[in-house]
Amino acid sequence: MAGDYPAMTVRGAMLLVLFMTPLGAGSGDLRDLLQNRVDRNKAVGLVAAVIDAGGRNIVAYGRIARDRDEPPNGDTVFEIGSITKVFTSLLLADMVERGEVRLDTPVAELLPKSVTVPSRDGRQITLLDLSMQYSGLPRLPGNLHPADFANPYVDYTPGRLYTFLSGYTLPRDPGEKYEYSNLGAGLLGHALALKAGMSYGELVRRRILEPLGMTSTSIALSEDQKKRLAPGYNAALRPVKNWDFDALAGCGALRSTADDLLRFLAANLELTDSPLRPAMRRMRSIRRSTGRPDLDIAMAWHISTKFGHEAVWHNGGTAGYHAFLGFDPASKKGVVILCNSAYDIDDIGMHALDSRYPAAMLQ
């Protein structure tokens, strides 16, 4: 839809650089990339955050909103879309560590007995299949018919999810082939929440956010978080609605900040101690091919292998936001990129991890 509207210039863009420790070589390059994307009408505001053994640094450019003069910063709230899937799989890994479920537990065992989960040739969909995008389920359920296409997941209820599952025929055996599925990740989050006896949002809060001190990450926003929320814009920089979720919250419902996501990366990089360390290690201990060169999948995390290094990452996009989260376990470096437009900024994230990944300056 971006071609339906004329480009809009973001005037008076502001630059904010928060130096907590020196970033080192490449900080100017990163600032230039952010400025280029905003000045070329691809984003209203961008925040980039980098962490390594030497500390952390946040660079931001643009505005929180088109009608607000202040720039975004490490406390600005963005939708992070499918990065939520990493949190969902971390819940699974943690529940395995606690002995509450097994990776090979069929998801059907966690759902109401009235639900018929599709299987094929005697092979049931397991929790690990859902985490690793090997379930055989489609990207989206066929009965996703939103009343409001601007907020497509808000009215997709557990009842509609159960109806779809009970009537769906798998095209292949579970575990046979990688196929990215929002439905599968959402189903995993829903099933784990049922097992825990609480909502998905409450489960994430208790098991992940509170232990890591991620006080600005949530699904339902507090009044303070609402004040810090950067409004979303489509590719033409027109305002769009925020997305809300029901049954499929585990695939994309979280909102977060650069500062909180740095805490998450610090725990994954083991730069800080965390009770989730065994679960985080477990997530990366299992790998399968995606069928694409140099790209594997672990539990939710994608792993790109180039230049003799591994980049562990996930991105996320909603109608008005794009987000990137990644780290290099060998160099102990992590990167967060948050944008309040639908423009893809993954190249900036990969480039910030390793400058040999290209990130073009737009003309």
C-alpha positions in Angstrom: 0.0 0.0 0.0 3.0 2.3 0.2 2.7 3.4 -3.4 -0.8 4.7 -2.8 0.4 7.8 -1.0 3.0 10.5 -1.7 6.2 10.4 0.3 6.2 12.6 3.4 9.3 14.4 4.7 10.1 14.2 8.5 11.3 17.7 9.1 13.4 18.9 12.0 14.7 15.4 12.8 16.6 15.2 16.0 19.6 13.1 16.9 20.2 11.7 20.4 23.2 9.7 21.4 23.4 8.2 24.9 27.0 7.2 25.6 27.0 4.8 28.5 30.4 3.4 27.4 32.4 4.1 24.2 30.9 2.1 21.3 34.2 2.0 19.4 34.7 1.8 15.7 31.5 2.0 13.6 29.4 4.2 15.8 29.5 7.0 13.3 28.5 4.6 10.5 25.5 3.5 12.6 24.4 7.0 13.2 24.7 7.8 9.5 22.5 4.8 8.6 19.7 5.9 11.0 19.8 9.5 9.8 19.7 8.3 6.2 16.6 6.1 6.7 14.7 8.9 8.5 15.8 11.6 6.0 14.8 9.4 3.1 11.2 9.1 4.5 11.5 5.5 5.6 11.0 6.0 9.3 9.8 8.6 11.7 12.1 7.5 14.5 14.8 4.9 14.9 16.7 3.6 18.0 19.8 1.4 17.7 21.3 -0.2 20.8 24.6 -2.2 21.0 26.0 -4.2 23.9 29.2 -6.0 24.4 31.6 -6.9 27.2 32.7 -3.3 27.3 29.2 -1.9 28.0 26.2 -0.6 26.1 25.4 2.3 23.9 22.1 3.7 22.4 21.9 5.9 19.3 18.6 7.4 18.1 17.5 9.6 15.3 14.2 11.2 14.3 11.1 11.8 16.4 8.9 9.8 18.6 5.9 10.9 16.4 5.4 13.3 13.5 3.7 15.8 15.8 6.2 15.5 18.7 9.6 17.2 18.7 11.5 15.0 21.0 13.6 12.1 19.7 13.1 8.5 20.8 15.4 7.0 23.3 16.2 3.8 25.2 12.9 4.1 27.2 10.6 4.6 24.2 8.1 1.8 23.7 7.7 0.0 20.4 5.8 -3.0 19.2 8.3 -5.8 18.6 6.1 -8.2 16.7 7.5 -11.6 16.0 10.5 -11.1 18.4 7.7 -12.2 20.8 8.3 -15.7 19.4 11.7 -15.8 21.1 10.1 -15.1 24.5 7.5 -17.8 23.8 10.2 -20.4 23.1 12.1 -19.3 26.1 9.0 -20.1 28.2 9.0 -23.5 26.7 12.7 -24.1 27.4 12.2 -22.8 31.0 9.2 -25.1 31.5 11.3 -28.0 30.3 14.1 -27.1 32.7 11.5 -27.0 35.5 10.1 -30.5 34.5 6.7 -29.1 33.7 6.7 -30.3 30.0 8.9 -32.1 27.6 10.1 -30.9 24.2 8.4 -34.0 22.7 5.1 -33.4 24.5 2.3 -33.3 21.9 0.6 -30.0 22.0 -2.7 -31.8 22.1 -2.0 -32.9 25.7 -2.1 -29.2 26.8 -5.3 -28.3 25.0 -9.0 -29.1 25.9 -9.9 -32.6 25.1 -12.6 -31.4 22.8 -9.9 -30.0 20.4 -8.7 -32.3 17.6 -5.1 -31.3 16.8 -4.2 -32.5 13.3 -1.6 -35.3 13.0 -0.3 -37.3 10.1 0.8 -40.9 9.7 0.7 -41.2 13.5 3.1 -38.3 14.0 1.7 -35.6 16.4 2.7 -32.0 16.6 5.0 -31.5 19.5 6.0 -28.4 21.5 9.4 -28.5 19.9 7.9 -28.7 16.4 6.0 -25.4 17.1 9.1 -23.7 18.5 11.2 -24.6 15.5 8.7 -23.9 12.8 8.4 -27.6 11.8 4.8 -28.2 12.8 3.3 -28.4 9.3 0.8 -25.7 10.2 0.3 -22.8 7.8 1.6 -19.3 8.4 -1.9 -18.1 9.3 -5.1 -19.9 10.1 -7.6 -20.1 7.3 -10.4 -18.7 9.5 -8.5 -15.5 10.4 -11.3 -13.1 9.2 -10.8 -9.9 11.3 -13.7 -7.5 11.8 -11.0 -4.8 11.6 -8.2 -5.4 9.2 -6.2 -2.7 10.8 -6.0 -4.8 14.0 -6.2 -8.3 12.6 -5.5 -10.5 15.6 -7.6 -8.8 18.3 -10.7 -11.0 17.7 -9.0 -14.3 17.0 -10.2 -16.1 20.0 -9.3 -19.6 21.4 -12.7 -20.9 20.1 -11.7 -19.9 16.5 -8.3 -21.4 17.0 -9.8 -24.7 18.2 -12.2 -24.7 15.3 -9.4 -24.3 12.8 -7.2 -27.0 14.3 -10.1 -29.5 14.5 -10.8 -29.0 10.7 -7.3 -28.7 9.3 -5.4 -31.4 7.4 -1.6 -31.3 7.5 0.1 -31.3 4.1 3.2 -33.1 5.5 4.3 -34.9 8.6 5.2 -32.7 11.6 9.0 -32.4 11.9 9.5 -32.9 8.1 10.1 -29.3 6.9 10.6 -25.7 8.0 7.7 -23.4 7.4 7.4 -20.2 9.3 4.1 -20.0 11.1 2.6 -17.3 13.2 -0.2 -19.7 13.9 2.3 -22.3 15.3 4.0 -19.9 17.6 0.7 -18.4 18.8 -0.5 -21.9 19.5 2.6 -22.7 21.5 2.1 -19.6 23.7 -1.5 -20.4 24.2 -0.8 -24.0 25.1 1.9 -23.1 27.6 -0.3 -20.5 29.2 -3.0 -23.2 29.7 -0.5 -25.5 31.2 0.6 -22.8 33.7 -3.0 -21.8 34.5 -2.6 -18.1 33.7 -2.7 -15.7 30.7 0.2 -15.6 28.3 1.1 -12.1 29.3 1.2 -13.0 33.0 3.3 -16.1 32.3 5.9 -14.0 30.4 5.9 -11.4 33.1 6.5 -13.9 35.9 8.9 -16.3 34.2 11.0 -13.8 32.1 10.4 -10.1 32.5 10.5 -9.9 36.3 13.7 -12.1 36.7 15.5 -10.1 34.1 14.3 -6.7 35.4 12.5 -5.8 32.1 10.0 -3.4 33.6 9.0 -1.6 30.4 8.1 -4.8 28.4 4.5 -6.0 28.4 1.4 -6.7 26.3 -1.0 -4.4 28.2 0.6 -1.0 28.6 0.6 0.9 31.9 -0.3 4.6 31.8 3.4 5.4 32.0 4.2 3.1 29.1 1.4 4.6 27.0 3.1 8.0 27.4 6.3 6.5 26.1 4.8 4.6 23.2 6.0 5.7 19.8 2.9 5.7 17.5 3.2 3.4 14.5 3.3 4.4 10.8 2.9 2.4 7.6 5.5 2.4 4.8 4.0 5.7 3.5 4.4 7.2 7.0 0.7 7.4 7.5 -0.5 6.6 11.1 -1.8 3.1 11.7 -3.4 1.3 14.7 -1.5 -0.7 17.2 -2.1 -4.4 17.1 -3.7 -6.4 19.9 -3.9 -10.1 20.3 -6.0 -12.8 21.9 -5.3 -16.5 21.3 -2.2 -15.9 19.2 -0.5 -13.5 21.6 2.6 -15.8 21.6 3.4 -14.9 18.0 3.6 -11.1 18.3 1.9 -9.3 21.2 4.9 -7.9 23.1 5.9 -4.2 23.3 9.3 -3.3 24.6 12.1 -0.7 24.7 15.8 -0.7 23.6 16.9 -0.6 27.2 14.8 -3.6 28.2 16.0 -5.6 25.2 19.6 -4.9 26.0 18.9 -6.5 29.4 17.5 -9.5 27.5 20.6 -9.7 25.3 22.9 -9.3 28.2 21.4 -12.4 29.8 21.6 -14.4 26.5 25.2 -13.3 26.0 25.9 -14.3 29.7 27.2 -10.8 30.4 24.9 -10.9 33.4 23.8 -13.8 35.5 20.3 -15.0 35.2 18.1 -17.9 36.4 17.2 -18.3 32.8 20.7 -19.2 31.7 20.1 -23.0 31.3 16.9 -22.3 29.3 18.6 -19.8 27.1 21.4 -22.3 26.4 18.9 -25.0 25.7 17.2 -22.8 23.1 20.4 -22.7 21.0 21.5 -26.3 21.6 19.0 -27.7 19.0 19.4 -26.7 15.4 17.7 -27.7 12.1 18.0 -26.5 8.6 15.6 -23.9 7.1 16.4 -25.1 3.6 18.1 -21.8 2.9 21.9 -21.4 2.5 23.7 -20.4 5.7 20.5 -20.2 7.7 19.4 -22.6 10.5 16.8 -22.4 13.1 17.1 -23.1 16.8 14.2 -22.8 19.2 12.7 -19.6 17.7 16.1 -18.0 17.0 17.4 -18.0 13.4 21.1 -18.5 13.0 23.0 -17.1 10.1 26.5 -18.4 9.4 28.8 -16.1 7.3 32.2 -14.7 7.6 33.2 -17.4 10.0 30.8 -16.2 12.6 27.3 -17.0 13.7 24.6 -14.4 14.1 21.7 -15.4 16.3 18.7 -13.2 15.5 15.0 -12.7 15.1 13.1 -9.8 13.6 9.5 -8.5 14.0 7.1 -6.5 12.0 3.6 -5.2 12.6 1.5 -2.7 10.6 3.5 0.3 12.0 6.8 -1.1 13.4 9.8 -3.1 12.5 12.3 -4.5 15.1 15.5 -6.5 15.0 17.2 -8.4 17.9 20.5 -10.3 17.4 23.8 -11.3 18.9 27.1 -13.0 18.1 27.9 -15.5 20.9 31.6 -15.6 19.9 32.2 -11.9 20.1 29.7 -11.3 22.9 28.1 -8.5 21.0 24.3 -7.8 20.7 22.2 -5.4 18.7 18.7 -4.0 19.0 17.1 -1.9 16.2 13.6 -0.4 16.8 11.6 1.6 14.2 8.1 3.0 14.3 7.4 2.4 10.7 6.8 -0.7 8.7 10.1 -0.3 6.8 12.5 -3.2 7.0 15.6 -2.4 9.0 17.1 -5.9 9.3 20.1 -4.9 7.2 21.1 -2.2 9.8 20.9 -4.8 12.5 23.1 -7.4 10.7 25.5 -4.6 9.7 25.7 -3.5 13.3 26.6 -7.0 14.4 29.2 -7.4 11.7 30.1 -4.6 9.3 30.7 -7.2 6.5 26.9 -7.5 6.2 25.9 -4.7 3.8 23.6 -1.9 4.7 23.1 0.6 1.9 22.8 4.3 2.2 19.6 5.2 0.3 19.8 7.8 -2.4 
